[in-house]
Amino acid sequence: MGSAAELTAAALMILGFPALMLAAIVPSVPAFAAVAAVTYLADHYLHRKGSYLINRLSKIRAGLSIRFLIRQLLLILLLARLSHADDLIFYGAVACFIAFYGLQAPHGALVTLIRNRRRMPVATRNIDLKSRIRIPDAPSRGLLHRSAEKMLHLDVFAMIGILVSAGQDSPATPGFAGIGLTIALGVLYVLVLVPYVRGRKIPPKADVVLAAVDDWLAGYKPETVLYFSGSKDSAYQVNMWLETMEQLESRPLIILRERAILSSLAPTTVPVICVPGGVHLMNLDLSTVRVALYAANVGKNIHLLRVPTMKHVFIGHGDSDKLASVNPYSKVYDEVWTAGRAGRDRYAIADVGVRDDDIVEVGRPQLAPIQTWQGVSEGPGGGAADGRVPTVLYAPTWEGWDGNPGNTSIVLAGENIVKKLVAADPPVRVLYKPHPFTGTVSKRAAAAHQRITALVEKAAARRAADSRFTADGKAMAQAKADLARIEARLAQLTAAGDDKADEAEATRDGVVDPARHEEIARLRAEWNDAYWRSFPSYEHRVITGAEPRLYDCFNVSDAMVSDISSVVSDFIASGKPYAVTDSGELGHEEFKRQNTAVRAAVILSNDARELGGLLDAVRDPSADPLREARKELKRYLLGPDEPKSIDQFNAAVADLALKAEARNVGQQSRLAGGNGTDPAQLTNAVPGQRTASAGDTEELNAG
């Protein structure tokens, strides 16, 4: 519903129009002026905040243009009620508003044309196009940002002038001065935009941009591609692979298919190409690529899967016992890479057509930041020996698309889990970090999330008032000062990228400085350390958003409660005790049989009555009955600790690249010697050609 301030502003704006009508009918110039000012300010506030309420108003035919038009018509009514219908100012006002609305069409057309012409067929990051093609500067942000609102607000000068003339019953000089200023500024706004739709003010055409990208590709010669398509909310699925791509021993490239993903992509030094159009993707010269990695099973994968000169690998975006981890779509790839033996066995049991020979165990390179656990020894009074209150992370997954009650614990068990944790004696600290998709499908899940958040915040307030818990105020003040310093520096370092006016400029200038990138990474690590020091170590906390990251929460926690998801598989890397909720009420034995990751877990019913077993394991590691089972399960799920996962991953990439090269050489030999076909025709099967046939276009559309 928006914030209270947004709701108040929307109410004032909506109620202001009946009040304007009343002031016009009475008539009262002061009342009309006061109410009009309120509606202007409320409208401006809602736009500045980017309130979703603005979009809702347009859905009920109360959009931006309508609101301004109604206000202007009511001003005409006010003039008529003041007996100015036969005065020159009345006709001047009518002519002004007609002319002013006449300017809206060319203004809107120019803004749309500028934005369309500055939209690149291929957007890039970390690719030098600046030396290859001329991409002009974008118009000033002030010209295009909220342009319709700015144009319409130019009527305020005419509004003020006309009201002054009407209120004083004086000559129409102030009114015509305001009218003249409104029309002049409107015409000027249109004229200032005209140069940006022609000549050297617009970026090159699509074929020129594609040729420049091909020229860069020819010099860079990418060998391994990470390919991704998805919604803006799924950007985390590609972001989790960025660090791994940076550590590849072969030349990496990232190909994205949606602009929304590009805008949500985390900073990286890897070259990135965003290719929204399937035909444009075909026209890229990817002939040097030997391995293509896919992080999600989506329809647009077919646009690259059709290329035979590279080997295609499904790497996924998590390794869990969910059905998504054994999607039958996976059999279209040359290989499927899993973290450990469990992934291989999962496909064998599912029998969805993925051959065992096509599965390669490569570990999980992303898990390197997760620290292993040595246990929390209990001190006097039930707390940790070092005086720290043990921390339990509750990280439920989201409700999923199918409504299966076993997807998430948040609906049936979440409140029970949190209630028991905040009431635990000896006490523990609770960190609640829900999945970012929580509540997007199920209203029940959204409501449960709100109740759990309230529970955690209420428990935090009670603990803050409890004299048993004390904090080092000086240390926290220093940590907060460190946070402010780090955030200020991060703002400086990231400001340049944030200020880009549009996609064309970002493509031209979006080359990451490696030194700055390294400094940002170091500062983010310092920020994480300062964040945890900035509040008491016993304080319950709700953690949403990208920072701190889930793995950072792992590292400060002594145990976790979660659901069947990749979160559990990742947490197992820490060796810490964990619990998983059987929300679907399968029963403990059946739950274990169906879900490998819970074999070393404390299994919770929806009433969370078994939670004490998890807390006992945290407080007394020597009596933890599942400790050895967790070690064995870690090896089974994630593979051995040595060689390191990134080394396994690089070895798998190199091995598959050799297979791709062997296949290509074999094809060239066969085509050259078998039927007289020119070997050069082989390269015409890859996205290096400049045109696509009708059949290709149909195939792309079908994909």
Secondary structure in CASP SS format (residue, H / E / C, confidence):
PFRMAT SS
TARGET T0000
AUTHOR 0000-0000-0000
METHOD secondary structure of the structure
MODEL  1
M C 1.00
G C 1.00
S C 1.00
A H 1.00
A H 1.00
E H 1.00
L H 1.00
T H 1.00
A H 1.00
A H 1.00
A H 1.00
L H 1.00
M H 1.00
I H 1.00
L H 1.00
G H 1.00
F H 1.00
P H 1.00
A H 1.00
L H 1.00
M H 1.00
L H 1.00
A H 1.00
A H 1.00
I H 1.00
V C 1.00
P C 1.00
S C 1.00
V H 1.00
P H 1.00
A H 1.00
F H 1.00
A H 1.00
A H 1.00
V H 1.00
A H 1.00
A H 1.00
V H 1.00
T H 1.00
Y H 1.00
L H 1.00
A H 1.00
D H 1.00
H H 1.00
Y H 1.00
L H 1.00
H H 1.00
R H 1.00
K C 1.00
G C 1.00
S C 1.00
Y H 1.00
L H 1.00
I H 1.00
N H 1.00
R H 1.00
L H 1.00
S H 1.00
K H 1.00
I C 1.00
R C 1.00
A C 1.00
G C 1.00
L H 1.00
S H 1.00
I H 1.00
R H 1.00
F H 1.00
L H 1.00
I H 1.00
R H 1.00
Q H 1.00
L H 1.00
L H 1.00
L H 1.00
I H 1.00
L H 1.00
L H 1.00
L H 1.00
A H 1.00
R H 1.00
L C 1.00
S C 1.00
H C 1.00
A C 1.00
D C 1.00
D C 1.00
L H 1.00
I H 1.00
F H 1.00
Y H 1.00
G H 1.00
A H 1.00
V H 1.00
A H 1.00
C H 1.00
F H 1.00
I H 1.00
A H 1.00
F H 1.00
Y H 1.00
G H 1.00
L H 1.00
Q H 1.00
A H 1.00
P H 1.00
H H 1.00
G H 1.00
A H 1.00
L H 1.00
V H 1.00
T H 1.00
L H 1.00
I H 1.00
R H 1.00
N H 1.00
R H 1.00
R C 1.00
R C 1.00
M C 1.00
P C 1.00
V C 1.00
A E 1.00
T E 1.00
R E 1.00
N C 1.00
I C 1.00
D C 1.00
L C 1.00
K C 1.00
S C 1.00
R C 1.00
I C 1.00
R C 1.00
I C 1.00
P C 1.00
D C 1.00
A C 1.00
P C 1.00
S C 1.00
R H 1.00
G H 1.00
L H 1.00
L H 1.00
H C 1.00
R C 1.00
S H 1.00
A H 1.00
E H 1.00
K H 1.00
M H 1.00
L H 1.00
H C 1.00
L C 1.00
D H 1.00
V H 1.00
F H 1.00
A H 1.00
M H 1.00
I H 1.00
G H 1.00
I H 1.00
L H 1.00
V H 1.00
S H 1.00
A H 1.00
G H 1.00
Q H 1.00
D C 1.00
S C 1.00
P C 1.00
A C 1.00
T H 1.00
P H 1.00
G H 1.00
F H 1.00
A H 1.00
G H 1.00
I H 1.00
G H 1.00
L H 1.00
T H 1.00
I H 1.00
A H 1.00
L H 1.00
G H 1.00
V H 1.00
L H 1.00
Y H 1.00
V H 1.00
L H 1.00
V H 1.00
L H 1.00
V H 1.00
P H 1.00
Y H 1.00
V H 1.00
R C 1.00
G H 1.00
R H 1.00
K H 1.00
I C 1.00
P C 1.00
P C 1.00
K C 1.00
A H 1.00
D H 1.00
V H 1.00
V H 1.00
L H 1.00
A H 1.00
A H 1.00
V H 1.00
D H 1.00
D H 1.00
W H 1.00
L H 1.00
A H 1.00
G H 1.00
Y H 1.00
K C 1.00
P C 1.00
E C 1.00
T E 1.00
V E 1.00
L E 1.00
Y E 1.00
F E 1.00
S C 1.00
G C 1.00
S C 1.00
K H 1.00
D H 1.00
S H 1.00
A H 1.00
Y H 1.00
Q H 1.00
V H 1.00
N H 1.00
M C 1.00
W C 1.00
L H 1.00
E H 1.00
T H 1.00
M H 1.00
E H 1.00
Q C 1.00
L C 1.00
E C 1.00
S C 1.00
R C 1.00
P E 1.00
L E 1.00
I E 1.00
I E 1.00
L E 1.00
R C 1.00
E C 1.00
R H 1.00
A H 1.00
I H 1.00
L H 1.00
S H 1.00
S H 1.00
L C 1.00
A C 1.00
P C 1.00
T C 1.00
T C 1.00
V C 1.00
P C 1.00
V E 1.00
I E 1.00
C E 1.00
V C 1.00
P C 1.00
G C 1.00
G H 1.00
V H 1.00
H H 1.00
L H 1.00
M H 1.00
N C 1.00
L C 1.00
D C 1.00
L C 1.00
S C 1.00
T C 1.00
V C 1.00
R C 1.00
V E 1.00
A E 1.00
L E 1.00
Y E 1.00
A C 1.00
A C 1.00
N C 1.00
V C 1.00
G H 1.00
K H 1.00
N H 1.00
I H 1.00
H H 1.00
L H 1.00
L H 1.00
R C 1.00
V C 1.00
P C 1.00
T C 1.00
M C 1.00
K E 1.00
H E 1.00
V E 1.00
F E 1.00
I C 1.00
G C 1.00
H C 1.00
G C 1.00
D C 1.00
S C 1.00
D C 1.00
K C 1.00
L H 1.00
A H 1.00
S H 1.00
V H 1.00
N C 1.00
P H 1.00
Y H 1.00
S H 1.00
K H 1.00
V H 1.00
Y C 1.00
D C 1.00
E E 1.00
V E 1.00
W E 1.00
T E 1.00
A C 1.00
G C 1.00
R H 1.00
A H 1.00
G H 1.00
R H 1.00
D H 1.00
R H 1.00
Y H 1.00
A H 1.00
I H 1.00
A H 1.00
D C 1.00
V C 1.00
G C 1.00
V C 1.00
R C 1.00
D H 1.00
D H 1.00
D H 1.00
I E 1.00
V E 1.00
E E 1.00
V C 1.00
G C 1.00
R C 1.00
P H 1.00
Q H 1.00
L H 1.00
A C 1.00
P C 1.00
I C 1.00
Q C 1.00
T C 1.00
W C 1.00
Q C 1.00
G C 1.00
V C 1.00
S C 1.00
E E 1.00
G C 1.00
P H 1.00
G H 1.00
G H 1.00
G C 1.00
A E 1.00
A C 1.00
D C 1.00
G C 1.00
R C 1.00
V C 1.00
P C 1.00
T E 1.00
V E 1.00
L E 1.00
Y E 1.00
A E 1.00
P C 1.00
T C 1.00
W C 1.00
E C 1.00
G C 1.00
W C 1.00
D C 1.00
G C 1.00
N C 1.00
P C 1.00
G C 1.00
N C 1.00
T C 1.00
S C 1.00
I C 1.00
V C 1.00
L C 1.00
A C 1.00
G H 1.00
E H 1.00
N H 1.00
I H 1.00
V H 1.00
K H 1.00
K H 1.00
L H 1.00
V H 1.00
A C 1.00
A C 1.00
D C 1.00
P C 1.00
P C 1.00
V C 1.00
R E 1.00
V E 1.00
L E 1.00
Y E 1.00
K C 1.00
P C 1.00
H C 1.00
P C 1.00
F C 1.00
T C 1.00
G C 1.00
T C 1.00
V C 1.00
S C 1.00
K H 1.00
R H 1.00
A H 1.00
A H 1.00
A H 1.00
A H 1.00
H H 1.00
Q H 1.00
R H 1.00
I H 1.00
T H 1.00
A H 1.00
L H 1.00
V H 1.00
E H 1.00
K H 1.00
A H 1.00
A H 1.00
A H 1.00
R H 1.00
R H 1.00
A H 1.00
A C 1.00
D C 1.00
S C 1.00
R C 1.00
F C 1.00
T C 1.00
A C 1.00
D C 1.00
G H 1.00
K H 1.00
A H 1.00
M H 1.00
A H 1.00
Q H 1.00
A H 1.00
K H 1.00
A H 1.00
D H 1.00
L H 1.00
A H 1.00
R H 1.00
I H 1.00
E H 1.00
A H 1.00
R H 1.00
L H 1.00
A H 1.00
Q H 1.00
L H 1.00
T H 1.00
A H 1.00
A H 1.00
G H 1.00
D H 1.00
D C 1.00
K C 1.00
A C 1.00
D C 1.00
E H 1.00
A H 1.00
E H 1.00
A H 1.00
T H 1.00
R H 1.00
D H 1.00
G C 1.00
V C 1.00
V C 1.00
D C 1.00
P H 1.00
A H 1.00
R H 1.00
H H 1.00
E H 1.00
E H 1.00
I H 1.00
A H 1.00
R H 1.00
L H 1.00
R H 1.00
A H 1.00
E H 1.00
W H 1.00
N H 1.00
D H 1.00
A H 1.00
Y H 1.00
W H 1.00
R H 1.00
S C 1.00
F C 1.00
P C 1.00
S C 1.00
Y C 1.00
E C 1.00
H C 1.00
R E 1.00
V E 1.00
I C 1.00
T C 1.00
G C 1.00
A C 1.00
E C 1.00
P C 1.00
R C 1.00
L H 1.00
Y H 1.00
D H 1.00
C H 1.00
F H 1.00
N H 1.00
V H 1.00
S C 1.00
D C 1.00
A E 1.00
M E 1.00
V E 1.00
S E 1.00
D C 1.00
I C 1.00
S C 1.00
S H 1.00
V H 1.00
V H 1.00
S H 1.00
D H 1.00
F H 1.00
I H 1.00
A H 1.00
S H 1.00
G C 1.00
K C 1.00
P C 1.00
Y E 1.00
A E 1.00
V E 1.00
T E 1.00
D C 1.00
S C 1.00
G C 1.00
E C 1.00
L C 1.00
G C 1.00
H H 1.00
E H 1.00
E H 1.00
F H 1.00
K H 1.00
R H 1.00
Q H 1.00
N C 1.00
T H 1.00
A H 1.00
V H 1.00
R C 1.00
A C 1.00
A C 1.00
V E 1.00
I E 1.00
L E 1.00
S C 1.00
N C 1.00
D C 1.00
A C 1.00
R C 1.00
E C 1.00
L H 1.00
G H 1.00
G H 1.00
L H 1.00
L H 1.00
D H 1.00
A H 1.00
V H 1.00
R H 1.00
D C 1.00
P H 1.00
S H 1.00
A H 1.00
D C 1.00
P C 1.00
L C 1.00
R H 1.00
E H 1.00
A H 1.00
R H 1.00
K H 1.00
E H 1.00
L H 1.00
K H 1.00
R H 1.00
Y H 1.00
L H 1.00
L H 1.00
G C 1.00
P C 1.00
D C 1.00
E C 1.00
P C 1.00
K C 1.00
S H 1.00
I H 1.00
D H 1.00
Q H 1.00
F H 1.00
N H 1.00
A H 1.00
A H 1.00
V H 1.00
A H 1.00
D H 1.00
L H 1.00
A H 1.00
L H 1.00
K H 1.00
A H 1.00
E H 1.00
A H 1.00
R H 1.00
N H 1.00
V H 1.00
G H 1.00
Q H 1.00
Q H 1.00
S H 1.00
R H 1.00
L H 1.00
A H 1.00
G H 1.00
G H 1.00
N C 1.00
G C 1.00
T C 1.00
D C 1.00
P C 1.00
A H 1.00
Q H 1.00
L H 1.00
T H 1.00
N C 1.00
A C 1.00
V C 1.00
P C 1.00
G C 1.00
Q C 1.00
R C 1.00
T C 1.00
A C 1.00
S C 1.00
A H 1.00
G H 1.00
D H 1.00
T H 1.00
E H 1.00
E H 1.00
L H 1.00
N H 1.00
A H 1.00
G C 1.00
END
